[in-house]
Every structure is written in structure tokens, then in C-alpha cells.
């Protein structure tokens, strides 16, 4: 049978058939024969309130009956105006200029264009490159790929065909902080901004860092007069326990406020694709001119789609009305998954907010791990050397324990299979 669908992140020749889903409900995926799996991935971090939430569904249905879409060039509408105002109110300080796009990767590309354009308006046209960090992941489009780790990311094989950016280790100590400052000083004429995934690096390996690391990055940006760009496409909307990951610095003497903030994924509660790039006033003002040539020339066809804006507004309603216990999710994940530290092949178990990660020293066959999870009624998609969960924020304790049980049992089952094979090879 011909493969009409070219599927993501897999070798089409050898990958097993995908799992067919016909419906969703709450935190569950539902199969053709009524099988149910807890979605411990929240559809790649996006279904924050679970699936089919009636408030979101009703908002989108009502908007569909009025106006499903209209171009945003020269036209506006209430769902977009309302959403932009609410996001500006939620974001730190003067992050109050909201540019709409249709995916997280495009939001990153827009941030790059904003930064380059900002410096051109300030007579620094040579500032066209960016600094990002080892193990970074910022998306799959061409510009976003260039920000990903050029050796370790899934895009390493394209590194010779895309713009070469600067990559350094996260400044976790004095040595790595000095390296960051050295590169920024040596290339001050060419670096427009620094991209960071605040506190959690996602698809680059599910790695965490602390607020001190984040403040060192902010301080280096100030010292060398470059823009700080926070990619919170994955971490935004309470995934780390705060509305945005940078909010974890709010109690510091000098909180971290990025010059540009990228949001997506959970923005529309997993209903449809939309993202935003939010700029502080000094970035926006660089483009605010009587000169038409100074405008930000970008405009995706489906930017500010009214259906997506309505979903996002409904999602923000739920965040205002629902006191999610993200700390409770973190506590359960920490307590339950800690038992896996006793396995020799487990390098680390780490949890932060509604994120739980098991990292292997020698990765087992992750397809086998996934099969074991599915057999236990849980959907997770391991990658690289990590088995991880990012459950919906509305998940109940019973379901979260089932996710943890499945992760523990699947890990033990795969390790037992691996040990059995090694014994047989020695015979």
C-alpha cells in the first residue's frame, strides 16, 4: 500500500504503523475499538486543559458560526484585539506588542526578524546572527533550525546548509559564564540577540537549569547590548508552575524580562495551531516610523485566525478560573519516578513542574518502550535517551499515578529484556 502520508520524525520504511485515534475525551485518547490511553504528552505539551473542554469548544463553535477566518492585513477583529490585550497584561513589564503567527517555529522566525530589524534601525546592520546554547531546540523551519544545537540536535545533518549561529554551554558557573561573555564580546558587531529556552530545554534533551543561569544570560545580554529572546513555546502557560518560566525570577531584586517572548503550543489549549511573538516597547518602537520601509514585513496567511484566537481567549478564561495544582503534579512525579534511579542504566531522573524525565545512559529501543507503555494504557513518545511525560495540567492523581506506573513498569520490562539478550549472547 502506498504511503500517502509522510509522517513526522520517523523512518517511513521501518517505522511501525501509527496508532489510530478516532476521538478524545479529557486526558484520554480513544481508539477505533474503544480502547483508551491516558495522553501523558498532552499532544506535545499543548492540550493543557485536556481535550474537548466544553468552554473552549463552545467558544470555537460560536466563532465558527460568525466568521471562521479573515485576513489580518488591513482588517482586524475582536478575538484578536482581546487576546493581544490579555497577553500584554499577563506578560512581564512592557512586553505588550503582540505579533500573531501560525506556529511556534514561525514565532521564532519572527523574533529573529524583529531583532535584525531593530539593530538596522539603530545603525547596526551587521548584527544578523544569533547566539543559542548547547542542547537547544527552537523549531523545524530553516531559521529556527539554525538556532538548534549544530552537533546534538535532530537538525545536525543540515548544519552545513543553514546559517551558522554561535552556540555555547549554558552559563551554569564562572567558567561557562566567561565563555558566554567572551563570545558576545568578540562578535559584538554580528550578534543581534541571544535565544534561550528559560529553565527547560525541550527537544534538545529535556534538560533543566536554574534561575541563576537565566540571570547570568540576562546580565551578559545587558553587558554586551544584545537582545534577550525567550522561547517559551513549550514552557509557557503554567507548564513549570508559573504562567511563564521567566516568572520564576519575579521575586529577585532584578527579575528577568526578555526583550522578545515567543509563545505557542498551549496558547490555544491544543485546539489548533497559533503562536505569538511579543516585543517590549523599545523593540516595537524601532519599527514605529513614518517610513513605510521601516515596517516589519511579515504576515502569515492564517495569522490571528479568529477560531484560534477564540480558543486562546477561552483557554485564558480557564487559567483565570482554574487553580491548577502543578506543584502536586511535580511532587507525585518526583516521588514515584525516583525509584528508577536504582537502575544502573538510568543516568538521571528529574522533574520540574508538570514535566517528568527519565534519562538513560545507554538508550534502549525506544519503540519497545513505547509499546510497553501502550500495553499499559498510557501514550508517551520517548525520544533520544529520554522517556518523559508532560501531562495535561488537569490530570487527576489516579491518572497521573497510572502514567508513573507505566513508566516504571515499561523501564523495568525493557531492562529485563536487554539483560536477557546479553545473557543469551554470552552463552
N, C-alpha and C positions, 0 to 999 in steps of 0.2 A: 504494500500500500504506500502511495506517495506521501511524503511528509509535507503537507501543505503549510503547516505551522512551523516556523523556525523558532525554537524555544530558547529562552534565556539561560545563560550560564551553564550550558551543558554540551557535551559532545553528542550530536544528534545520532551518530552511528551506533554508539554503545549505551546511551542513556536508557534506562527502563521507561516504560510508558508512564506518563504523568497521572496523578491521582485525579479522577474526575469529580468535581463538586457541582451539585445542582442547586444548593440553597445554603443559606447561612442563618444563624439564629444566636443572638447573644454572643458568647465566646466560642461558638461551635461552627465547624464546617460539616455539611451534610452530604453524604454520597448518594449514588444512584439507588442503592438498596436500603436507604435509611440509616446507613452507618453514620456515626457521629464521632468527630475528633475535636478535642479542645485545640484551638489555634493559639499555641504558645508563642507565635511570631507576630500576632496582631497584624497580619498581612504586611510584613516588612515594616513594622513599627507604626502603621498608620491607623488601624482600627482601634483607636484609644478608648472609645466608649462601647466597644463591642459592635456587633453587626446589627443592622436593621433597627437602630434605635428609633422609636416612634417620633420623637421630636425632630430628629434630623430628616427622617423620611417624609414627614408632613410638610416641613419647610421646603424640601426639594419638589415635592408633588405640587404644592401651591405655586411655586415659581415656574414649574414646567407648564402649568396651565396658563400662566400670564405671558411668559417670554423665556424660552429656553436659552437663546443666545442672541447677542447683538455685538457687532464690532465695537471695540473700545476706542478707536481712533475718531476723535471729534464727537463722540457720543458718551454719555455716562448713564448710570442707573443707581437706584437707591441701594441695592445689595452691596455693590462695590464701595460706594461712598460710606455706608455704615460700617462695613468691615474694615476699611482703611482707618477710619476714625477710632474704632475699638482697638485695633492692633497698635496704633500710635499711642493710645492711652496705656496699654499694657506694657509696651516695651520701655526699657530704661531711658531716663532723661529725655534728650531731644531726638531720639530715634523715631521720627514722626513723618517721614516721607516714604510712602509705600508704593512700590512698583510691582505690578502683578505679572506673573508668567504662568506657564502651564506644567512645569515640572521642577524638581529640585535641581537637577543639573543645569537647567536654563537659568534658574535663580542665581547659581554660582557664576555662570557666564555673564549675566547682567552685572553682578558685583564687580567682575573683572573690568567690564567696560566702564562702569562708574568710576572705578579707581584710576584707570588710564586717562579717562576724560577729565577727571578732577585735576590731575597734575598737568595736563595740557593747558588747562585754563589758568594754571599758576606758573606757566612758562617753564615746565619741566617735561618736555615732550619725550625725553629719553627714558622716562620711567614707564616701561611697558611690560616688565616681568614681575614675578611674584616669588615669595618665599613661603614654603609649606614645610611640613615636618615628616620625618621618617614614620612610616606606617600610616600615612594619611590616605584618606579616600574622600573624594569630593564629587564623584559622579562619573557618568559614562560618555558625555559629549566631549568633543575634542579639547576645548579649553579646560574643562573640569578634569579630564584625564591627565593633562599636563601637571596638575597640582597633586596628583596621587604619587605615592612613593614609586620612583622610577625603577627600583630593583625588586621590591617585595610585593607590589600590588598586582592585581589581575591585569592591569594595563601595561605591565613592564615590557611586554613584547612589542608595544607600539612606541616605546620611548624614543626611537630614532626618527620617528615620523611626525612628532608633535613638538611644540615649543618647549625648549629646555628651561625649566624653572630651577630655583635654588631649594635644596632640601637639607635640613639639619636635624639633629636629635632634639626632642623636646627639652627645654632648659630646666631639668629637674634639680640641678646642683650648680655649683660655681663653675665647673669645667664646661658643662654644656651651655650655661648662660653666656660664658665668654665666647663660645663658638658662634652662638646666635648673633651677639653684638659684633663680632669680627666680620661675619659675612655681610651684615647690614651696613657696616662702616665701609667695607671695601667696595660694595656695589651700590652705594647710596644714589648714584646717578641713574641706575637702571631699575631699582625695585620700587614698585608702586604700592605694594601692600603685603601684609602677612596674613595668610589664611590659617585658621585653627578650628578644629572641632573641640569646643570647650568641654573639658573634663572627661569626655568619652570619644575615643577614636573608634568609629564603627566598623565598616567592612574591611579596614586595614588590619584587623585582628582583635577587635573588641577590647582595646586597651584603655585603662583609666589613668588620669593624672589629677593632681590636687589643685586647690585654688592658688597655692604659692607658685606653681608652674605657670598658671594662667596670668598671674600678676607680673611675673618676670617677662612674659611675652608682651604684655601691655606696656611695661616700662621700657622695654627695648624699642618698641614702636614709637613711643614718645621721644626717646633719646635721639632716634635717627630720623624722626619726622616722616614716618611712613604710616599708611592707613592700616588699622586692625580690622580684619574681616572675620566675623564669627559665622561658621557654617553650623547652624542649629537645626538643619533639616531633620536629623534623626533625634536630637536631644530636646527639641522644643516641646512645649505643651505637657509639662509635668513628668516627662519620662524619667528625669533624675530626681524628682521630688519637688522641684521648683518649676514655675511656669517656663522659665528658660534657664539653661545651665549657668549662664553668666550671673543669674540672680543669687547664686551661692556666694558671690562676693559682696552682696549688698550691705552686709554688716561691717565690712572692712572700712578703715579710715578713708581709703580711696577705692571705691568699687570699680570693677572693670566694666566699661561701657564701650563696645565696639563702634567703629565708625560706620560699619555696614553690617547688617544682620540678615542672614538667609534662613527662611523658614519654609517647610513643606510637609510632606508625609501626613502627620496627624492634623494638619491645618483643616482639612475637610472631613475629619473623622473617618478616613478611609472610604469615603463615598465616591470621590472622583479626583482626578489629578488637578492640582493647583499649587502654586508656590508664590512666595513674595520675597522681594529684596527690599529691606528697609534701610534708609540712609539717614544719618544725622544731618542737621541743618547746614553745617559747613560744607558737606559734600553736595547736597542739593543746590546750595547757593552758587556753587561753581558753574552750574549749568543754567542758572536763572539769569537771563540776559535779554537785551533787545536784539541780539544777533541770532537769527534762525540757525546758523551753523553751530551754535553752542548747545543745541538741544541734544538730549540722549536719544540717539537714533536706534531704537529697538521697539518692537511691538508684535509679539506673538499673536497669531490669528485668534486664538481662544483665550487670550489674557482677560482676566476679570470676568470669566464666564458667569452669567447670573445664577445658573444652577449651582456651580461650585461655591460662589460667594454666599448663597443662601445656606448651603450645607455648612460652610465655615462659621457663619453667624450663629446657626443653631448649635454648632459644636461649642462655640464660646459661651452660649447660654448655659450649656450643661456644665462647663467648667465653673461658671459662676454659681450654679445651683448645687453642685455635687462635691462634697468634701472627700475626694479620693484618698484612701489610706495607703499612699505609696510607701511610707515608712513601714507599714505592716507587710507589704509585699516584699520589701527588701529583707526584713527580719526573717520571714519564712524561707526565702531563698538562701540566705546565709546559713541558717540553722540546718536546713535539710541537705543542701548540696555539700556542706563541709565534710560529710563522711567520705566523699570521693577523694579527698586529699590523701587518704591512706593507700590509694592505688599507685603503684610505682610509676606507671605510665602517665599519670596526671601531673602536669607541671604546675598548675595553679587553678584555684577556684576563687573567683572574685564576683562580688555583687555590688551594685550601686543603683539605688532607686529601683525601678521596675526592670532591671537588667541582671540576669544571672549567667555567668560564663564558666565553662569547664574547658581548660586548655590542656591539650595532650602534648607529651614530649615527642612521641612517635605516633603521628595520627593514624588511627585505624581506618578501615574502609568506611568512609562516612555514609555511603549508600546503605551499607549494612546497619549502621547506627540508626539511620532514618527508618529503615524497615522495622527495626525493633521497636522504635517509638510508635510508629503507626499501628503495629500489632497491639500496643497498649493504649490506643485511643487518644494519642497526642500527635499533633502535627508540629514538627520543628524542622528546620532546614540547616543542618550543620554545614560549615564551610572551612576550608583550610585546616587548621589544627584546633578549631573551636566547635564545641557544642554549646549553644546558648539559647536563652529564652528572653523574649521581650513581650510579655503577655499584655492583653488589654488591661487598662487601669481599673476596669470594673470587675475583674475576675474575682470570684468568691474564693474563700480559703480552701474549700473542698476541692475545687478545680485546680487551684494552684498546687496543692499537695499532690494531686494526680500527675501534674506536669513534672514535679520533682521526683515522684516515684518512678515515672517513665524514664527520666534522665539517668537516675541512679541504676535502675534495672538494666537499661539498654547498655550503659557503660560496662557494667559487670558482665553482661552476656557477651559483648563483643570482646572484652578482655579474655574471657574464658575460651572463646573460640580461637583467639590468637594464640593463647598458651597451648591449647590442644594441638594446633598446627605445628608449633615449634617442637613439641614432644614427638610428634609423628615424624618430623624431619630428622630428628636425632636418632631414631631407631634404625 
